[in-house]
Amino acid sequence: MKGTPSMGKHNKGRVHVRCRRCGNNSFHVRKKRCSSCGFPDSKWRQ
């Protein structure tokens, strides 16, 4: 199958995984950034 019906299958992957620093499921895999604690940025930027 190709075309429009296939477009809905693009959101099945995992966007966020568990963060090493805060433990929340907020680490964005593609951006390599935690949306909760900001890892790997400095802890001062929390």
C-alpha positions in Angstrom: 0.0 0.0 0.0 1.2 3.5 -0.8 -0.1 7.0 -0.8 -2.5 8.6 1.7 -3.4 5.4 3.6 0.3 4.9 4.4 0.7 8.3 6.0 -1.1 7.2 9.2 1.5 4.6 9.8 4.2 7.1 10.4 3.4 7.8 14.0 3.9 4.3 15.4 7.5 4.7 16.5 8.7 5.8 19.9 9.4 9.6 20.1 10.3 9.7 23.8 12.3 7.2 25.8 13.4 7.2 29.5 15.8 10.0 30.5 19.1 9.0 32.1 19.0 12.0 34.5 15.4 12.5 35.6 14.0 9.1 34.9 10.9 10.5 33.1 9.8 9.1 29.7 10.7 12.5 28.2 14.0 12.0 26.3 13.3 12.8 22.6 15.2 10.2 20.5 15.7 12.3 17.4 16.4 15.7 19.1 18.6 14.0 21.8 17.0 16.3 24.4 14.9 15.7 27.5 11.8 17.8 27.5 11.5 17.6 31.3 15.0 18.2 32.7 16.8 19.5 29.5 19.4 16.7 29.5 22.2 16.8 28.1 22.2 20.6 28.9 23.7 21.7 32.1 21.8 21.2 35.3 21.8 24.9 35.9 19.4 25.3 32.9 16.7 23.2 34.5 
